[in-house]
Amino acid sequence: MAQIKIYGIAEMLNPVKPKLSEVIHSCVVEALHFPTDKKAHRFFPMDRSDFYRPAGQGRTDAYTIIEISMFEGRSVETKKHLIHLLFKNISRDVGIAPADLEITITETPKHNWGFRGQTGDEIVLDYKVEL
């Protein structure tokens, strides 16, 4: 299970939402072995006045934050692979430079999730979490 939130300045984020969602999902499918139909993305296009971001170090108005909340259980190598894929593929396919991307992964025990009327540790998933 994973929920993904994407934040950015509205006029920069809105035009790339479909492509960015496609690229993020392809990275999750590859790195986490997700089924292709498991996609939960939420976009938060923000007014420039509501989106304070770090200055310098090559950052531009394309600065985008990607927050991934998922079940715990993936190895450090798997999570790093996902982050590296996101940097590479978003830069290549969407045109957002790695300097303009900030990616965080937050892991939660399965029993802290609830969906389809059950807790995450009660659900039988059609994919592996322990990678």
C-alpha positions, 0 to 999 in steps of 0.5 A: 500500500502506498499513498503519494502526495505531490506539492508544487506551484500551481502554474508549474505543477498543473501542466505536468500532472498527468505525465508526472503521475505516470512517471511516478507510478512507473517508478513505484511499479518497478521499484516496489513491484506494485500491480499496475492498477494500484495508483493513489496520487494526490496533487496539491497545486499551490499558490506561489504565496502559499508555497515557501521553498528553499532558495539557491542550489539550482532550485527554480519555480519547478520545485516539487515535493513528493511524499510517499506514505507506505507500509513498512517492510521494504529494504533500504536498498529498495527505497533508495532504488525508488528514490533514484528512479524518481530523480532520473525518470522525472528529470528525463521524462517530465523535465523537473531537475533533481535539484527541484525535487524533494522526496520523502518516504514515511513508513507505517506499520500495516496495522496502522492502515485501514482500507476495504473495511479492514486493517492493513495487517488483515488484508491479503495483498496481491503483491509483496511488501518485503522486498 
